[in-house]
Amino acid sequence: MTIETHHLRYAITALEQGSIRKAALKLGVQQMTIVRHIEAIENRIGYSLFTRRRDGVHPTDDGGDFMQAARRILRDMESLTATTRSSRHTRGTRISIGFYTSVSTGNLRATLSEFRHRHPDLQWRLFEGTRRELLAEVGRGQIDIVIVTAGDLVWPEGFLPLWPERCVAVLPTHHPLAAEAILEWSMLKAEHFLVSSLDPGQELTRIIRSCLHRGSHHPALTEHEITLSSLRPFVGEGRGIMIDCESSTGETLPGVTYREIRHENIPSELRFAACWLRNNPSRPLASFLALLRERYPDLTPPASPGMSAHDAAAGKPDPSP
C-alpha cells in the first residue's frame, strides 16, 4: 500500500487534537475512518504511531519522528500547490526564456530588446544551462521557450529555425594573426585551442576538428569544463586561442581581439532554433513567437506526419511513405 497525503493528514489531525474522536469531528468523518488510515500507515511502516490511552492518543518515539516528517511533507505539498496556482495566475504576465550564448550583441540581444520594447509590462525570467538541461526544463513546463544551437537537435515539439551566427577566432591582441581582417582555417592549423565542454562549446569543437583534421594532423585542443565567457580571459594571457560565436564580440576584454574565420572564403556558422511546448497556453509565449516569426520567417517546408520539424528545417528526406 502507498501512503498518500490524506493518510498523513488524518494521522496529523489525530495528533494535534490528541483524540481520535476529536479528529473525526474536526474532519467530519467517522472515528473508524481515522483508525483505518492510521492502521494503514502503521502496517506500511512496520511500527505504531500512537499509544492509545483513556486521555487520548500519544505518539510513540518512532511515531513522533514520523509525524515530524509527515508535517514537512504536507507543508511541501501545500507550498507546491500554492506555487502552481501562482504560476497559472502569472502565466499571462510573465515569460521564461532560456539560452546559453552571449547577449552582448547580435540577433538574440536585438530580439530580446525589441520584445521588451513591445511588451514593457511583462515580467521576465531568464535561464542559462546546457541545451539538454534547458530542453528538459521546457519539457517539465518550467521554461516557456529556449534559444539553442540547432546542430543534431532532436526536439519533437514546437520548433522554429532562427538565425545563423558566424564563428570568430578569439586571439591575443599581440598574436601575429591579429593583424589580419579575416582568417582562413588553414592559417590556424598550428594553433593551440582552448575549448569548453559546455554548450555551445562542443559544437564549436566539432567545427574545429572538421576544419583542421587533415590526414594525420589533429588540432591541439585543451578542454575545460567552464563556459566560453569564463574561458575567454585566458586567451588574453596567452594560454591559447578560441573559436566563439560572433555574439561574444560585444564583450570587450583586455588583451583579446576577434577575427571572422572562414573556410575557403565561406563563413563558418552555427545555426540557432527556438524550442517550446506546443500545448503551452502562455499568451506572452505566443507574443514572443509572433515576434520571432516576424523577424525570422520559417521558410522551411512544413513537416509531414512522419517527419519532425527539425528534420524539415535541415532539409532531410521525408521518411514517410
C-alpha positions in Angstrom: 0.0 0.0 0.0 1.2 3.5 -0.8 1.0 6.1 1.9 -0.9 9.1 0.5 -1.3 12.6 1.7 -4.8 12.0 3.1 -3.4 9.2 5.3 -0.9 11.7 6.7 -3.5 14.4 7.2 -5.7 12.1 9.3 -2.8 11.0 11.4 -1.6 14.6 12.0 -5.1 15.7 12.9 -5.3 12.9 15.5 -2.0 14.0 17.0 -3.0 17.7 17.0 -6.4 17.0 18.6 -5.0 14.4 21.0 -8.0 12.2 20.3 -9.5 10.0 17.6 -12.9 11.3 18.4 -12.0 15.0 18.2 -10.1 14.4 15.0 -13.1 12.7 13.4 -15.3 15.7 14.5 -12.8 18.2 13.0 -12.6 16.3 9.7 -16.3 15.4 9.5 -15.7 11.7 9.2 -16.4 8.6 11.2 -13.9 7.6 14.0 -13.3 4.3 12.3 -12.1 6.1 9.2 -9.4 7.8 11.2 -8.5 4.5 12.8 -8.3 2.7 9.5 -6.0 5.3 8.0 -3.6 5.3 11.0 -3.5 1.5 10.9 -2.8 1.5 7.2 0.2 3.7 7.8 1.4 1.5 10.7 1.1 -1.6 8.6 3.1 0.0 5.8 6.0 1.4 8.1 6.0 -1.6 10.5 5.7 0.2 13.8 3.0 2.0 15.9 2.5 5.7 15.6 0.5 6.2 18.8 -0.3 4.6 22.1 -4.0 4.8 23.0 -4.9 5.7 26.5 -8.1 6.9 28.3 -7.0 10.5 27.9 -6.4 10.2 24.2 -3.6 9.3 21.8 0.1 9.9 22.4 2.9 9.5 19.8 5.5 6.7 20.3 9.1 7.7 20.0 9.2 6.4 16.4 5.8 7.9 15.8 6.9 11.3 16.9 9.8 11.2 14.3 7.4 10.0 11.6 4.9 12.8 12.4 7.6 15.5 12.1 8.5 14.2 8.7 4.8 13.9 7.7 4.3 17.6 8.6 7.2 18.6 6.4 5.8 16.6 3.5 2.4 18.2 3.8 3.9 21.7 4.1 6.0 21.0 0.9 2.8 19.8 -0.9 0.9 22.9 0.2 3.8 25.1 -0.9 4.0 23.3 -4.3 0.2 23.7 -4.8 0.4 27.4 -4.0 3.3 27.8 -6.4 1.4 26.1 -9.2 -1.6 28.3 -8.6 0.6 31.3 -8.6 2.3 30.2 -11.8 -1.1 29.8 -13.5 -2.1 33.2 -12.3 1.1 34.9 -13.6 1.2 32.9 -16.8 -0.4 35.8 -18.6 2.1 38.4 -17.3 5.4 36.5 -17.3 7.7 34.7 -19.8 10.6 32.5 -19.1 13.4 32.2 -21.7 16.4 30.0 -21.7 19.7 30.4 -23.7 23.4 29.8 -23.3 25.1 32.3 -25.7 26.2 35.8 -25.1 23.7 38.6 -25.3 26.3 41.4 -25.6 25.4 41.9 -29.3 23.8 40.0 -32.2 20.4 38.6 -33.0 19.4 37.3 -29.6 20.1 40.6 -27.9 18.2 42.5 -30.7 15.2 40.1 -30.4 15.0 40.4 -26.6 15.4 44.2 -26.7 12.6 44.5 -29.3 10.3 42.2 -27.3 10.9 44.3 -24.1 10.1 47.4 -26.1 6.8 46.0 -27.4 5.8 44.5 -24.0 7.3 46.6 -21.3 4.9 45.4 -18.6 5.8 41.7 -18.9 7.9 40.0 -16.2 10.9 38.1 -17.4 12.7 35.0 -16.0 16.0 34.2 -17.8 17.7 30.9 -17.6 21.1 29.6 -18.6 22.3 26.0 -18.8 23.3 23.3 -21.3 21.0 22.5 -24.2 19.9 19.2 -22.5 19.2 21.0 -19.2 17.2 23.8 -20.9 15.1 21.4 -23.1 14.4 19.3 -20.0 13.1 22.3 -18.2 10.9 23.2 -21.2 9.5 19.6 -21.2 8.7 20.0 -17.5 6.9 23.3 -18.1 9.4 25.3 -16.1 10.7 27.3 -19.1 8.4 28.7 -21.8 11.0 28.8 -24.7 14.7 28.3 -25.3 17.0 29.6 -28.0 19.6 26.9 -28.6 22.0 25.7 -31.3 20.3 23.5 -33.9 23.1 21.1 -34.7 22.0 17.4 -34.2 19.0 18.7 -32.3 16.1 16.2 -31.7 13.0 18.0 -30.4 9.5 16.7 -31.3 7.6 19.8 -30.0 7.4 23.4 -31.2 10.5 24.2 -33.4 11.4 27.3 -35.3 14.7 27.7 -37.3 16.2 31.1 -36.5 19.4 32.9 -37.4 22.9 31.7 -38.4 25.7 33.1 -36.3 29.2 33.4 -37.7 32.2 31.8 -35.9 35.0 34.1 -34.8 38.6 33.4 -33.8 39.5 34.9 -30.3 43.1 35.9 -30.4 45.6 37.6 -28.1 46.0 41.2 -29.3 49.8 40.6 -29.8 49.2 37.5 -31.9 50.6 37.8 -35.5 47.3 36.9 -37.0 45.5 39.7 -35.2 46.8 42.0 -38.0 44.5 40.1 -40.5 41.0 41.3 -41.1 39.6 37.8 -41.9 41.2 34.4 -41.2 41.1 31.2 -43.1 41.1 27.9 -41.1 44.3 26.8 -42.8 46.1 29.7 -41.0 45.2 28.2 -37.6 46.5 24.6 -38.1 49.5 25.2 -35.8 47.5 26.9 -33.0 46.6 25.5 -29.6 42.8 25.8 -28.9 41.1 26.3 -25.6 37.7 24.7 -25.8 34.7 24.3 -23.5 32.7 21.1 -22.7 29.7 23.3 -22.0 27.2 24.3 -24.8 27.8 25.6 -27.4 31.4 24.6 -26.8 31.0 21.1 -28.1 29.6 22.2 -31.4 32.4 24.7 -31.8 34.9 21.9 -31.0 33.3 19.7 -33.8 33.8 22.6 -36.2 37.5 23.0 -35.2 38.1 19.3 -35.8 36.2 19.1 -39.1 38.1 22.1 -40.5 41.6 21.2 -39.3 41.7 17.4 -39.2 43.6 16.6 -42.3 45.2 13.2 -42.7 47.4 12.5 -39.7 47.1 16.1 -38.4 44.8 16.7 -35.4 44.3 20.1 -33.9 45.7 20.7 -30.5 42.8 21.1 -28.0 42.7 21.6 -24.3 39.1 21.2 -22.9 37.8 22.9 -19.8 34.5 22.5 -18.0 33.7 26.2 -17.8 31.7 28.5 -20.0 33.1 30.2 -23.1 32.8 33.6 -21.4 34.9 32.3 -18.4 37.4 30.8 -20.8 38.0 34.0 -22.9 40.2 35.9 -20.4 42.8 33.1 -20.6 43.3 33.9 -24.3 44.5 37.4 -23.2 47.0 35.7 -21.0 48.5 33.8 -24.0 47.2 30.3 -23.0 45.8 29.6 -26.4 43.2 30.8 -28.9 39.4 30.1 -29.0 36.6 29.8 -31.5 33.5 31.5 -30.4 30.2 32.9 -31.7 30.0 36.4 -33.1 27.6 37.5 -30.4 30.6 37.4 -28.0 32.3 40.2 -29.8 30.3 42.8 -27.8 32.2 41.8 -24.7 35.4 43.8 -24.6 38.3 42.2 -22.8 41.8 43.4 -22.3 44.4 41.7 -24.4 41.8 40.0 -26.6 40.7 40.6 -30.2 38.1 38.9 -32.5 38.5 38.0 -36.2 36.0 36.4 -38.5 37.0 32.9 -39.7 36.2 31.3 -43.0 36.7 28.0 -44.8 37.5 28.5 -48.5 36.2 32.1 -48.1 32.8 30.8 -46.8 32.0 31.9 -43.2 31.8 29.1 -40.6 28.5 29.3 -38.8 26.3 27.9 -36.0 22.6 27.8 -36.6 20.1 28.6 -33.9 16.5 27.5 -33.3 13.7 28.1 -30.8 12.0 25.2 -29.0 8.9 25.2 -26.9 5.9 23.0 -26.0 3.0 23.3 -28.5 0.4 22.9 -25.8 1.8 25.8 -23.6 -1.1 28.3 -23.3 1.0 31.2 -22.3 0.0 34.5 -24.0 3.4 36.0 -23.6 4.9 33.0 -25.3 2.5 33.4 -28.2 3.6 37.1 -28.5 7.3 36.1 -28.4 6.8 33.5 -31.1 5.0 36.1 -33.2 8.0 38.4 -33.0 10.4 35.6 -33.9 8.3 34.6 -36.9 8.2 38.2 -38.0 11.9 38.7 -37.7 13.0 35.2 -38.9 10.3 33.8 -41.2 10.3 30.0 -41.3 11.0 29.3 -45.0 11.4 25.5 -44.5 8.7 23.2 -45.8 6.1 22.0 -43.2 6.9 18.7 -41.6 4.8 15.8 -42.8 3.3 13.4 -40.2 6.4 11.1 -40.4 8.9 13.9 -40.3 9.9 16.1 -37.4 10.2 19.9 -37.7 14.0 19.9 -37.2 14.4 17.3 -40.0 12.4 19.5 -42.3 14.5 22.5 -41.3 17.6 20.6 -42.1 16.3 19.5 -45.5 16.4 15.8 -44.7 14.4 13.4 -46.8 10.8 12.7 -45.7 10.8 9.2 -44.2 7.0 8.8 -44.6 5.8 6.5 -47.5 
